[in-house]
């Protein structure tokens, strides 16, 4: 199990948090995901053998948010 915190731009409300969480949890290998509009951070616990960091970033971007470099 691995964990990552990503800085994400565009999280402005609870609805944004829910959209990101649902998008991430729909992927096999993501065990937990929490987004905060207050800090702009998305915390993800995931199985490295099933999903990688680039795939997680892509899911967030496909949901309409920008992952900071």
C-alpha positions as CSV (number, residue, x, y, z in Angstrom):
1,X,0.0,0.0,0.0
2,X,1.3,3.4,-0.9
3,X,0.1,6.9,-0.1
4,X,0.5,10.2,-2.0
5,X,-0.6,13.8,-1.5
6,X,-1.2,15.8,-4.6
7,X,-1.6,19.6,-4.9
8,X,-4.7,20.1,-7.1
9,X,-5.9,23.4,-8.4
10,X,-9.6,24.1,-8.9
11,X,-11.1,22.5,-5.8
12,X,-13.5,25.2,-4.6
13,X,-16.2,23.4,-2.7
14,X,-17.5,20.1,-1.3
15,X,-19.0,19.1,-4.6
16,X,-15.5,19.3,-6.1
17,X,-14.2,17.2,-3.3
18,X,-16.9,14.6,-3.9
19,X,-16.2,14.6,-7.7
20,X,-12.5,13.9,-7.2
21,X,-13.1,11.3,-4.5
22,X,-15.7,9.4,-6.6
23,X,-13.5,9.5,-9.8
24,X,-10.5,8.1,-7.9
25,X,-12.5,5.4,-6.0
26,X,-13.9,4.1,-9.3
27,X,-10.4,2.9,-10.1
28,X,-9.2,-0.6,-9.1
29,X,-6.4,-0.2,-6.6
30,X,-7.5,3.0,-5.0
31,X,-8.3,2.2,-1.4
32,X,-9.1,5.7,0.0
33,X,-9.2,9.2,-1.4
34,X,-9.9,12.5,0.3
35,X,-9.8,16.0,-1.3
36,X,-9.8,19.3,0.6
37,X,-11.0,22.5,-0.9
38,X,-9.4,24.3,2.1
39,X,-5.9,23.1,1.4
40,X,-6.1,22.1,-2.2
41,X,-4.6,18.7,-1.4
42,X,-5.8,15.3,-2.5
43,X,-4.7,12.4,-0.2
44,X,-4.8,9.0,-1.9
45,X,-4.0,5.5,-0.5
46,X,-3.5,3.0,-3.3
47,X,-2.1,-0.4,-4.3
48,X,1.0,0.2,-6.4
49,X,0.6,-3.1,-8.2
50,X,-2.8,-2.0,-9.6
51,X,-2.4,1.7,-10.3
52,X,0.4,4.2,-10.5
53,X,0.8,7.9,-9.7
54,X,0.6,9.0,-13.3
55,X,-2.7,7.2,-13.7
56,X,-4.0,8.8,-10.5
57,X,-3.1,12.3,-11.8
58,X,-4.8,11.5,-15.1
59,X,-8.0,10.6,-13.3
60,X,-8.0,13.9,-11.5
61,X,-7.3,15.9,-14.7
62,X,-10.1,14.0,-16.5
63,X,-12.4,15.0,-13.7
64,X,-11.7,18.6,-14.7
65,X,-9.0,19.6,-12.2
66,X,-5.3,20.6,-12.6
67,X,-2.6,18.7,-10.7
68,X,0.2,21.1,-9.8
69,X,3.7,20.1,-10.9
